[in-house]
Amino acid sequence: MFKRVLLCHDGTSAGRRALRRGAELAIELKAHAVSCEGCSGWLRSQSAVWALLDEWEPAAVSFDFERKLYRKIDESRSQSWIERTAQALTAWVAQPVVPLALASVLVLTGFLVDHHSFQPQPATHVRQTIMPVDAGQLDKELDDLQLLQQLDLVKDETTRQPGSM
């Protein structure tokens, strides 16, 4: 596993330091893997994966692969942008998630339209006017309001008492 550590050396001093640090890191990792059961198990599984990848043989490319590739490229160049867009949208809509999402949006929209709670209220224009008021009259009105508030407080206290009913 550790022989697969890729080290890059470009001849610069930074490259030489990276090369030394990479070698030191590989030694540290190997020492740690010996003492750590979890890491050693992971390294064994990685070694098995690398061994399988070493045995893997890629499939042979057909003799007319390049001809087919260039024909598809030429066909895509000859299509207009509308045809390419329509083709992409057709492939996108063919996904199973898209019809489900569109149906969900449709149901949600129908529900919101049917059960809307927003009732627009007609605009009312409040007209404010400032009128000159006699100070004595204003004082009398405030006294009357204070008297009414005191009467409401007395009424509330009598209704709260248990023997008043």
C-alpha positions as a printed Julia matrix, in Angstrom:
165×3 Matrix{Float64}:
   0.0    0.0     0.0
   2.71   2.48    0.97
   4.67   1.86   -2.2
   1.77   3.52   -4.02
   2.33   6.93   -2.4
   2.76   9.31   -5.29
   5.6   11.73   -4.77
   6.21  14.57   -7.18
   9.64  16.09   -7.54
  10.1   19.03   -9.88
  13.7   19.87   -9.03
  12.96  22.92   -6.89
  13.82  23.21   -3.22
  10.08  23.13   -2.38
   9.81  19.95   -4.46
  12.71  18.35   -2.57
  11.1   19.27    0.77
   7.78  17.79   -0.39
   9.58  14.64   -1.48
  11.27  14.26    1.93
   8.03  15.07    3.77
   6.11  12.53    1.65
   8.62   9.8     2.48
   8.53  10.72    6.18
   4.73  10.71    6.12
   4.67   7.24    4.54
   6.96   5.92    7.29
   4.78   7.53   10.0
   1.61   6.07    8.48
   3.12   2.61    8.3
   4.2    2.79   11.96
   0.76   3.99   13.0
  -1.02   1.27   11.02
   0.93  -1.38   12.92
  -0.28  -0.05   16.29
  -3.86   0.89   15.33
  -6.32  -1.95   14.68
  -8.86   0.25   12.86
  -6.29   1.7    10.49
  -4.67  -1.66    9.81
  -8.07  -3.15    8.92
  -8.76  -0.23    6.62
  -5.35  -0.65    4.98
  -5.99  -4.35    4.41
  -9.29  -3.55    2.69
  -7.6   -0.84    0.61
  -4.87  -3.29   -0.39
  -7.57  -5.7    -1.56
  -9.15  -2.94   -3.64
  -5.8   -2.04   -5.2
  -5.14  -5.7    -5.99
  -8.5   -5.98   -7.74
  -7.82  -2.79   -9.67
  -4.44  -4.17  -10.76
  -6.18  -7.28  -12.15
  -8.86  -5.29  -13.96
  -8.71  -5.27  -17.72
 -10.59  -2.43  -19.45
 -12.97  -3.38  -22.21
 -11.57  -3.12  -25.69
 -12.66  -0.1   -27.68
 -14.54  -0.96  -30.87
 -12.72  -0.28  -34.12
 -15.26   2.36  -35.18
 -15.4    4.22  -31.85
 -13.78   7.37  -33.16
 -15.98   7.44  -36.26
 -19.14   7.19  -34.1
 -17.83   9.83  -31.71
 -17.08  12.34  -34.46
 -20.45  11.65  -36.12
 -22.27  12.46  -32.84
 -20.22  15.63  -32.43
 -21.07  16.71  -35.99
 -24.77  15.93  -35.44
 -24.84  18.02  -32.29
 -23.21  20.93  -34.13
 -25.77  20.75  -36.93
 -28.72  21.01  -34.5
 -30.14  24.43  -33.77
 -30.1   25.74  -30.24
 -33.86  25.16  -30.01
 -33.47  21.48  -30.86
 -30.63  21.06  -28.36
 -32.69  22.83  -25.65
 -35.74  20.7   -26.42
 -33.63  17.56  -26.29
 -32.15  18.54  -22.93
 -35.58  19.41  -21.5
 -37.01  16.12  -22.74
 -34.23  14.23  -21.0
 -34.76  16.31  -17.85
 -38.53  15.81  -17.73
 -38.06  12.09  -18.26
 -36.57  11.86  -14.78
 -39.06  10.26  -12.34
 -38.7   13.06   -9.8
 -39.83  15.85  -12.13
 -43.46  14.73  -12.69
 -43.81  14.1    -8.96
 -42.5   17.59   -8.15
 -44.78  19.21  -10.73
 -47.8   17.33   -9.37
 -46.9   18.44   -5.83
 -46.65  22.07   -6.93
 -49.99  21.79   -8.7
 -51.71  20.32   -5.62
 -50.16  22.94   -3.35
 -51.23  25.75   -5.68
 -54.78  24.41   -5.8
 -54.91  24.18   -2.03
 -53.64  27.71   -1.58
 -56.09  29.12   -4.13
 -59.0   27.26   -2.56
 -58.13  28.02    1.08
 -56.76  31.5     0.88
 -57.17  33.51    4.04
 -56.21  36.87    2.7
 -59.24  39.09    2.38
 -58.36  42.5     1.06
 -59.98  45.21    3.11
 -61.28  48.3     1.41
 -59.04  51.24    2.07
 -60.54  53.64    4.53
 -59.32  57.16    4.56
 -59.12  58.68    7.99
 -59.62  62.34    7.93
 -57.97  64.18   10.72
 -58.96  67.66   11.58
 -57.52  69.92   14.19
 -60.07  72.06   15.94
 -59.44  74.66   18.59
 -60.75  73.45   21.99
 -61.44  75.4    25.13
 -59.09  74.3    27.93
 -61.98  74.16   30.43
 -64.01  71.87   28.17
 -61.0   69.57   27.66
 -60.45  69.36   31.43
 -64.15  68.44   31.93
 -63.98  65.72   29.26
 -60.85  64.18   30.83
 -62.54  64.17   34.26
 -65.55  62.37   32.75
 -63.28  59.72   31.17
 -61.49  59.21   34.48
 -64.83  58.78   36.26
 -65.94  56.16   33.72
 -62.68  54.22   34.19
 -63.15  54.25   37.97
 -66.72  52.96   37.57
 -65.44  50.11   35.38
 -62.85  49.19   38.03
 -65.51  49.13   40.78
 -67.77  47.0    38.59
 -64.93  44.52   37.94
 -64.13  44.23   41.66
 -67.76  43.49   42.6
 -68.07  40.75   39.97
 -64.88  39.06   41.26
 -66.11  38.77   44.84
 -67.47  35.25   45.58
 -70.59  36.33   47.5
 -71.8   38.85   44.9
 -73.82  36.37   42.84
